[in-house]
């Protein structure tokens, strides 16, 4: 259960409660319906009110999201946290840990990591983004339904990748629909009739037969970065599925930076996730010390990056 608090600004004086919450804080209809069924689920300065009732400037509106149930057993995997508050937790996921339980992975996933952190409260695991098991980096988990809904279209992620091949342009965009190569298969490709997918990239540093690349997505298709970079002749190092070399034991892909609008506080938050040791070592081997600034987040000019690792208004 989470109790959310919202102060009514002057601009919404006299507005209906549901209009205020949905317009100002993107509270979903589902969350409002659940709160309506809870005695005292919607209050203004401690007094119950209906969704059609007007709100007053300066009043404090509270909303009860309802009881939730923990569905997975906790585990003791050590995963670093980049940011946490009452609405969300932002992990720097190591490679090799699945985001969700599956066959062969029932108690060693990020779901179980979250369950261990929230064991006393029993919160439901609500991932806002997803990462492949062998992709490292930023994973955002909402702590209640409102945060999950509000964050869905309020985040922007940036990736670092080590790609194979010479001659990669300084920057570019790959716009190609993605679909499975065969029904039920794991491998995907740019195929006519697939789902639209757009990837932007910036080349940060080159070293012989490799390049360190920054990427941002307009869409979120499965394996999108891996497919698009292979499509233009620059597969990710370590990505055996799409033709990468053996410099790493996994695909060299790391979700490195997050920018979001906080669902309750309405302020901008930035975070940088340092790449894990295997990615760092591979980049230094292939690119050299000129890659160091990008691996530490010390040089984030270009590609839409913001400076700093602090919350911003």
C-alpha positions as CSV (number, residue, x, y, z in Angstrom):
1,X,0.0,0.0,0.0
2,X,1.2,3.5,-0.8
3,X,-0.4,6.8,0.4
4,X,0.3,9.6,-2.2
5,X,0.1,13.3,-1.3
6,X,-0.5,16.1,-3.7
7,X,-0.6,19.9,-2.9
8,X,-3.2,21.7,-5.0
9,X,-1.7,24.7,-6.9
10,X,-3.6,27.9,-7.5
11,X,-4.1,27.1,-11.1
12,X,-6.4,24.1,-10.2
13,X,-8.5,25.9,-7.6
14,X,-12.1,24.8,-8.1
15,X,-11.2,22.0,-10.5
16,X,-12.6,18.5,-10.2
17,X,-10.5,16.1,-8.2
18,X,-10.1,13.6,-11.0
19,X,-9.2,16.4,-13.5
20,X,-6.5,17.8,-11.1
21,X,-4.9,14.4,-10.4
22,X,-5.0,13.2,-14.1
23,X,-3.8,16.4,-15.7
24,X,-1.2,17.6,-13.1
25,X,0.1,14.2,-11.9
26,X,-1.0,11.7,-14.6
27,X,-2.8,9.5,-12.1
28,X,-4.4,6.8,-14.1
29,X,-8.1,5.9,-14.2
30,X,-7.3,2.5,-12.7
31,X,-5.6,4.0,-9.7
32,X,-8.5,6.4,-9.1
33,X,-11.1,3.6,-9.4
34,X,-9.1,1.5,-6.8
35,X,-8.9,4.5,-4.4
36,X,-12.6,5.2,-4.7
37,X,-13.4,1.7,-3.4
38,X,-11.2,2.2,-0.3
39,X,-12.8,3.9,2.8
40,X,-10.8,7.1,3.1
41,X,-9.0,6.4,-0.1
42,X,-9.4,10.0,-1.4
43,X,-9.1,12.8,1.1
44,X,-8.6,16.6,1.0
45,X,-7.1,18.0,4.2
46,X,-8.3,14.8,5.9
47,X,-11.9,15.0,4.7
48,X,-13.3,12.3,2.3
49,X,-14.2,13.5,-1.2
50,X,-15.4,12.2,-4.5
51,X,-13.6,12.3,-7.8
52,X,-16.2,14.9,-9.1
53,X,-15.8,17.2,-6.1
54,X,-13.8,20.5,-6.5
55,X,-10.4,20.9,-4.9
56,X,-9.1,24.1,-3.2
57,X,-5.9,25.9,-3.8
58,X,-3.3,25.0,-1.1
59,X,-5.2,21.9,0.1
60,X,-3.4,18.6,0.6
61,X,-5.0,15.7,-1.4
62,X,-4.1,12.2,-0.4
63,X,-4.7,9.0,-2.4
64,X,-4.5,5.4,-1.2
65,X,-3.3,3.1,-3.9
66,X,-4.5,0.0,-2.1
67,X,-3.0,-3.1,-0.7
68,X,-0.5,-5.0,-2.8
69,X,0.9,-8.5,-2.6
70,X,4.5,-9.6,-3.0
71,X,4.6,-12.4,-5.5
72,X,8.2,-13.6,-5.5
73,X,10.7,-14.9,-2.9
74,X,13.5,-12.5,-1.9
75,X,17.1,-13.2,-2.7
76,X,20.4,-11.7,-1.5
77,X,22.0,-10.7,-4.8
78,X,24.0,-7.5,-4.3
79,X,22.9,-4.9,-6.8
80,X,23.8,-1.2,-6.6
81,X,21.1,1.5,-6.3
82,X,21.5,4.7,-8.2
83,X,18.4,6.5,-6.8
84,X,15.5,5.6,-4.5
85,X,12.5,7.4,-3.0
86,X,8.9,6.7,-2.2
87,X,8.0,6.3,-5.9
88,X,10.8,4.2,-7.4
89,X,14.1,2.6,-7.2
90,X,16.8,2.8,-9.9
91,X,19.2,-0.2,-10.1
92,X,22.5,-0.6,-11.9
93,X,21.8,-4.1,-13.0
94,X,24.8,-6.4,-13.4
95,X,25.1,-8.6,-16.5
96,X,23.9,-12.2,-16.1
97,X,20.8,-11.3,-14.0
98,X,17.4,-11.6,-15.7
99,X,14.9,-8.9,-15.2
100,X,12.1,-11.4,-14.6
101,X,11.8,-15.0,-13.4
102,X,11.6,-17.7,-16.2
103,X,12.4,-21.3,-16.6
104,X,15.7,-21.9,-14.9
105,X,15.7,-18.5,-13.2
106,X,13.1,-18.6,-10.4
107,X,14.9,-16.9,-7.5
108,X,17.9,-15.1,-8.9
109,X,16.3,-12.3,-10.9
110,X,15.8,-8.5,-10.4
111,X,12.3,-9.4,-9.3
112,X,13.8,-11.3,-6.4
113,X,16.2,-8.5,-5.6
114,X,13.4,-6.1,-5.4
115,X,11.4,-8.5,-3.2
116,X,14.3,-8.7,-0.8
117,X,14.5,-4.8,-0.5
118,X,10.7,-4.5,0.0
119,X,10.1,-7.6,2.1
120,X,8.5,-5.9,5.0
121,X,6.1,-3.9,2.8
122,X,5.4,-6.6,0.2
123,X,5.4,-4.3,-2.8
124,X,4.6,-5.6,-6.3
125,X,7.5,-5.6,-8.8
126,X,6.7,-3.0,-11.5
127,X,9.6,-2.6,-13.9
128,X,9.3,0.6,-16.0
129,X,11.9,-0.6,-18.5
130,X,13.4,-4.0,-19.4
131,X,16.9,-5.2,-20.0
132,X,18.1,-8.5,-21.5
133,X,19.7,-10.9,-19.1
134,X,23.2,-10.1,-20.4
135,X,22.7,-6.4,-20.9
136,X,23.8,-4.3,-17.9
137,X,22.8,-0.9,-16.6
138,X,19.8,1.1,-15.6
139,X,16.6,-0.7,-14.5
140,X,13.8,1.4,-13.1
141,X,11.2,-0.2,-10.8
142,X,8.1,1.7,-9.7
143,X,6.9,1.2,-6.2
144,X,3.2,1.7,-6.9
145,X,0.7,1.7,-9.8
146,X,0.6,5.5,-10.2
147,X,4.4,5.8,-10.5
148,X,4.5,3.0,-13.0
149,X,1.8,4.7,-15.1
150,X,3.3,8.2,-14.9
151,X,6.9,7.1,-15.7
152,X,5.9,5.1,-18.7
153,X,6.3,8.0,-21.1
154,X,8.5,10.2,-18.9
155,X,11.9,8.6,-19.1
156,X,14.7,8.7,-21.6
157,X,17.6,6.2,-21.5
158,X,21.0,6.3,-23.2
159,X,23.2,3.3,-23.9
160,X,26.9,2.6,-24.4
161,X,27.9,-0.1,-26.8
162,X,31.2,-1.5,-28.1
163,X,30.7,-2.4,-31.8
164,X,32.8,-4.2,-34.3
165,X,34.1,-3.0,-37.7
166,X,35.8,0.1,-39.2
167,X,34.3,3.1,-40.9
168,X,31.3,3.8,-38.6
169,X,30.0,7.3,-39.2
170,X,30.4,10.0,-36.5
171,X,26.7,9.8,-36.0
172,X,23.6,8.4,-37.7
173,X,20.1,7.0,-37.4
174,X,18.9,3.5,-38.2
175,X,15.3,3.4,-39.2
176,X,14.3,-0.1,-40.0
177,X,11.3,-2.3,-38.9
178,X,12.2,-5.3,-36.8
179,X,10.6,-8.8,-36.8
180,X,11.5,-12.3,-35.9
181,X,13.5,-14.2,-38.5
182,X,11.2,-17.2,-38.0
183,X,8.0,-17.7,-35.8
184,X,8.9,-18.4,-32.2
185,X,12.6,-17.9,-32.8
186,X,14.9,-15.7,-30.8
187,X,16.8,-14.0,-33.6
188,X,15.4,-10.8,-35.1
189,X,16.2,-8.7,-38.2
190,X,15.2,-5.7,-40.1
191,X,12.4,-7.1,-42.2
192,X,9.6,-5.6,-44.3
193,X,6.4,-5.7,-42.4
194,X,8.1,-5.7,-39.0
195,X,7.4,-3.2,-36.1
196,X,8.7,0.3,-36.7
197,X,12.1,0.9,-34.9
198,X,14.4,3.9,-34.8
199,X,17.9,4.1,-33.2
200,X,20.1,7.2,-33.1
201,X,23.9,6.7,-32.5
202,X,27.0,8.8,-31.9
203,X,30.5,7.5,-32.2
204,X,32.5,8.5,-29.2
205,X,35.9,6.9,-29.9
206,X,37.6,4.5,-32.3
207,X,40.3,2.0,-31.9
208,X,41.3,-0.3,-34.8
209,X,38.5,-2.7,-35.5
210,X,36.1,-1.4,-32.8
211,X,34.2,1.8,-31.8
212,X,32.6,3.0,-28.6
213,X,29.1,4.2,-29.4
214,X,26.4,6.1,-27.5
215,X,22.8,5.3,-28.5
216,X,19.3,6.4,-27.9
217,X,16.0,4.8,-29.0
218,X,12.8,6.2,-30.3
219,X,11.2,2.8,-29.9
220,X,11.8,-0.1,-27.6
221,X,11.8,-3.3,-29.7
222,X,13.3,-6.5,-28.4
223,X,17.1,-6.6,-29.3
224,X,16.6,-3.3,-31.1
225,X,20.2,-2.0,-30.7
226,X,21.7,-5.4,-31.4
227,X,19.7,-5.8,-34.6
228,X,20.1,-2.3,-35.9
229,X,23.9,-2.1,-35.4
230,X,24.3,-5.6,-37.0
231,X,22.1,-4.4,-39.9
232,X,24.5,-1.5,-40.7
233,X,27.5,-3.9,-40.5
234,X,28.6,-3.1,-36.9
235,X,27.4,-5.8,-34.6
236,X,28.1,-5.5,-30.9
237,X,31.2,-7.1,-29.6
238,X,30.5,-10.4,-27.9
239,X,27.1,-10.7,-29.5
240,X,27.3,-14.2,-31.0
241,X,23.6,-14.2,-32.1
242,X,24.1,-11.2,-34.4
243,X,27.7,-11.7,-35.6
244,X,29.8,-10.0,-33.0
245,X,33.4,-11.0,-32.2
246,X,34.6,-12.8,-29.1
247,X,36.1,-9.8,-27.2
248,X,33.5,-10.2,-24.5
249,X,31.5,-13.2,-23.2
250,X,28.3,-11.3,-23.7
251,X,26.9,-8.5,-25.9
252,X,28.8,-5.3,-25.1
253,X,25.7,-3.2,-24.2
254,X,25.1,-1.1,-21.1
255,X,22.2,1.2,-20.3
256,X,24.3,4.1,-19.0
257,X,22.1,7.1,-18.3
258,X,18.6,8.0,-17.2
259,X,16.6,11.2,-17.5
260,X,13.1,11.3,-16.1
261,X,10.4,13.5,-14.8
262,X,9.5,12.5,-11.2
263,X,5.9,11.3,-11.1
264,X,5.1,13.0,-7.7
265,X,7.6,15.9,-7.4
266,X,7.5,16.9,-11.0
267,X,11.3,17.6,-11.2
268,X,13.9,16.3,-13.5
269,X,16.3,13.6,-12.3
270,X,19.5,12.4,-14.1
271,X,21.6,9.4,-13.2
272,X,24.7,7.8,-14.7
273,X,25.4,4.1,-14.3
274,X,29.1,3.2,-14.5
275,X,29.6,0.2,-16.8
276,X,30.7,-3.1,-15.1
277,X,34.2,-4.4,-15.1
278,X,33.9,-6.7,-18.2
279,X,32.6,-3.8,-20.4
280,X,35.2,-1.4,-19.1
281,X,38.1,-3.9,-19.7
282,X,36.9,-4.7,-23.2
283,X,36.6,-1.0,-24.1
284,X,40.0,-0.2,-22.8
285,X,41.5,-3.2,-24.7
286,X,39.8,-2.2,-27.9
287,X,39.8,1.6,-27.7
288,X,42.5,2.5,-25.2
289,X,42.5,5.1,-22.5
290,X,40.7,7.6,-24.6
291,X,37.5,5.6,-23.7
292,X,38.0,6.3,-20.0
293,X,36.1,9.6,-19.8
294,X,33.0,8.1,-21.5
295,X,33.1,5.0,-19.2
296,X,33.1,7.2,-16.1
297,X,30.5,9.6,-17.2
298,X,33.0,12.4,-17.1
299,X,32.4,13.5,-20.7
300,X,28.8,13.5,-21.6
301,X,28.6,16.3,-24.1
302,X,26.8,15.4,-27.2
303,X,24.1,12.8,-27.9
304,X,21.6,14.7,-25.7
305,X,23.5,14.2,-22.5
306,X,23.1,16.4,-19.4
307,X,26.0,17.2,-17.1
308,X,25.9,16.1,-13.5
309,X,24.5,13.2,-11.6
310,X,22.1,15.1,-9.4
311,X,18.4,15.7,-9.3
312,X,17.4,18.8,-11.4
313,X,14.4,20.9,-11.4
